[in-house]
């Protein structure tokens, strides 16, 4: 999870990723940031995201992102 927080802070600094649950709903992350996150997650964690994975529920919080990464790692 620490690596994930670092990735998020590199892409969009100044957000409390530990507690924020509205990254998409409050438009903190835009489409460019999401594409960057997808690319970083695939490289850092060795997972492959599909369009089915790229939904607001998976990107609204760091915890949701981490849960998705863990699920994808288990599917590999």
N, C-alpha and C positions, 0 to 999 in steps of 0.2 A: 504494500500500500504506500510505503514511503516513496518508492520509485515513481508511482503514479502521481502523487502529489507534486513531486519535483517536475514531472512532465507538464502537468497542468500549470504550475507556476511559471515555467519557462514560456509557455504559449500565451498565457494571460495572467500576468502578475497582479498582486494586490487584492486577491479574493481569499476569503477564509474557506478553503476547500474542505476543511475538517467538519464544518457545520452547515455549509450552504446546501440546500436541497432544491434550489430553483435556478440552476445554471442556465437552463434552456427557457423556462417559463419567464424569467426576468431578463432574458436576452443578454445575459452576461457572456455567453459563448455564442458567436455567430457561425455561419456556415464555414467560413475559412478556418476558424479555430477547430471546429469539429473535424474537418478533413485533416488538419495537422495532428489532432489527437489520434485519429484512426491510424494514420501513418506511423506515429510514434509507438502506439500500442502494438501494432503488428511487428515492428522492428524490435522493440524492447522485450516483449513477452512471447514472441513467436506464435502469435495467434493470427487467424484470418477472419476479418469481419466481413459479413455480407450485408447487403441492403436491409435484410430483415433485422440485423442487429443495430442498425443506425436509426434508432427511434428515440424520441425525447425521454422516455422512461429510463433508458440506459445511460443517458448523458446529463440528467438533472442533478446528479451529485457524484462526488468522488466515490462514495460507498456503492452506488449503483454501477458505476464504471468498473470498480474493482470486482464486484460480484459477476459482471459480464465476463471480465478477463478470466477469472477463475473457472467459470463455466466453460469458456472456450478452450482453456488449457486442458480441462478434463476430457473434452470431446476430441482433442487431437490424438 
